[in-house]
């Protein structure tokens, strides 16, 4: 197929579950999301941008129910139903409204394609602090006066799925939503380790990745993390301090700057172990960018306390599959290092 069935407009939301909504609400607010609506068994949370919500939290056993993309039109939904065996177009009977069709990806995850969600008034998060950098004096006669508290989430930015079949997963999302390949990271063996992919907006610039596919070390396919843009670098840092003040939240990775994507990032686990990321300052690309293939060293972060993923980020569960994959990675890395030594 030379053309995808549709091209998604944007990432819309994740639909999660948690057994205690009061605990979940506290985490969402501490993370910097804003509750925009609620029902007896569901919370809807937004950022400062206009979409009614970017995160849905249902009462239930800890899980990710679905992920969702905004589409350009009802015609896109009808085309997915007609050409991709998506469910029939239906009206969403929940806060925010709109219309939806649902598909199942190669992992068995439910993917919602939506159109017509309610837009709210954007929330003014204030102007970024002028910085005295690069020899320029942009802030004079005033103190930095950085606020304390939670970060201020602007929008949902991307998500990463753990997969046993990275290329198959990528091709499915390309076929159905026009997601473009950005960068691929190989394991020492040469097998796929990570795939980054972005929206196709033509010559308009968009985030380096909107969805990623990462090797599931334990053999269990799942949502690996969900990521939200915050206002600026100070906002990443104050959010880090705010979350660190609550010992029930576990820090996972950061603060650092990714090389693939460019984001200044910080990763945390919610009370049920699901990874959530704050980031700011992403690289932006358009269709003129040509996809790259990187080895592990080529994907090493620019800076940070751990310039490669930490164990608590990369491994969700220890089992025999995890041990086998870890052994394979170590053996491949040693073989690669020995080969480089012979070339010197």
C-alpha positions, 0 to 999 in steps of 0.5 A, spaced: 500 500 500 502 506 497 498 511 501 495 510 509 488 509 510 487 516 514 492 521 517 491 522 524 491 529 526 494 529 533 494 524 539 488 525 543 488 521 550 490 515 554 484 511 557 486 508 564 484 504 570 485 505 577 482 502 583 482 508 587 480 514 584 481 519 590 488 516 590 488 517 582 486 524 582 491 526 587 496 523 582 494 527 576 493 534 580 500 533 583 503 531 576 500 537 573 493 535 570 487 539 571 480 535 572 475 538 567 470 533 568 467 527 572 462 522 573 461 517 579 466 512 576 471 516 571 475 522 571 477 527 565 483 531 566 486 536 561 492 541 560 492 548 559 491 547 551 484 547 549 482 539 548 476 537 553 481 532 556 487 528 554 487 523 560 481 519 562 481 515 569 476 509 570 475 506 576 477 499 575 483 494 576 490 498 574 490 497 566 490 501 560 484 501 556 485 504 550 489 510 546 486 515 542 487 519 536 484 526 533 482 525 526 481 530 521 473 529 519 467 524 520 469 522 513 476 519 516 472 515 521 467 512 516 473 510 512 476 506 518 470 503 519 469 501 511 476 499 509 479 497 516 474 493 519 473 499 525 467 499 529 461 503 526 461 510 527 458 512 534 457 518 538 461 518 545 456 518 550 461 522 555 464 528 557 467 532 551 463 528 546 465 527 539 464 521 535 469 515 535 470 508 531 475 503 535 480 498 532 485 493 535 492 493 533 497 487 533 498 487 540 491 487 542 490 494 544 484 498 543 485 504 539 480 509 538 479 514 532 475 520 534 473 527 531 469 533 534 471 533 542 469 539 545 474 545 545 475 549 552 478 555 553 485 555 553 488 556 560 493 562 561 499 559 564 503 565 564 509 567 560 516 564 561 521 567 565 526 571 561 533 568 561 540 572 561 543 567 557 548 567 550 550 574 553 544 577 553 540 580 559 533 579 558 531 579 565 533 586 569 531 589 575 527 583 577 528 576 581 527 570 577 521 568 582 519 561 580 513 559 583 513 552 587 508 546 586 506 542 581 508 542 573 503 545 569 501 540 563 500 543 556 498 537 552 499 530 551 505 529 547 506 522 545 506 515 548 510 508 547 508 501 547 512 495 549 512 490 543 515 483 541 514 485 534 516 492 533 516 493 525 509 489 525 506 494 530 509 500 526 507 498 519 500 497 522 500 504 525 502 507 518 497 503 515 491 506 519 494 513 521 499 515 517 504 515 522 511 516 519 518 513 521 523 517 525 528 513 528 530 506 529 534 504 535 538 497 534 540 492 539 547 489 539 544 483 535 542 488 530 534 486 532 529 492 533 530 495 540 526 501 539 522 505 533 520 512 534 514 515 529 511 521 528 505 525 525 504 526 517 503 533 517 506 535 510 511 541 511 508 543 517 513 541 523 511 536 528 514 533 534 520 528 533 515 522 535 508 521 537 508 514 538 514 509 539 515 502 540 520 499 545 522 492 546 518 488 551 524 485 555 519 481 559 515 479 553 509 482 556 506 487 551 503 494 554 503 501 555 510 503 556 509 510 558 505 516 556 508 523 556 506 530 557 509 537 555 510 542 560 511 549 560 518 550 560 525 547 563 523 551 570 516 547 570 520 540 569 524 542 575 519 544 580 514 538 578 520 534 579 521 537 586 513 537 587 513 529 586 519 528 590 516 531 596 511 525 596 514 519 598 509 515 595 511 516 588 517 513 585 522 517 580 524 512 574 529 516 570 532 523 569 532 529 569 536 529 562 536 531 555 534 526 550 538 525 543 533 522 539 527 527 540 531 532 544 526 533 550 528 535 557 525 529 560 523 527 567 519 520 568 515 518 574 511 512 576 504 513 578 501 509 585 500 503 580 507 503 577 505 506 570 510 511 567 508 518 566 513 523 563 514 530 563 518 534 558 519 540 554 523 543 548 522 537 543 525 537 536 520 538 531 521 535 524 517 535 517 516 530 511 523 532 509 526 529 514 529 522 512 529 516 518 535 514 521 538 507 524 542 508 530 545 503 535 545 504 542 551 509 543 548 513 537 541 514 542 545 515 548 542 522 551 546 528 551 546 529 558 543 527 565 545 522 571 543 516 566 544 517 559 541 510 557 534 508 560 535 505 567 533 498 569 526 501 573 524 504 566 526 499 561 524 493 565 517 492 568 517 485 570 523 480 572 521 473 569 525 468 565 524 472 558 527 478 562 533 474 564 534 471 557 533 478 553 538 481 558 543 476 557 542 477 550 543 484 550 549 483 554 552 478 550 551 482 544 554 489 547 560 485 549 561 482 542 560 489 539 566 492 544 571 486 542 569 487 535 571 494 535 577 493 539 580 488 533 579 494 529 583 499 533 
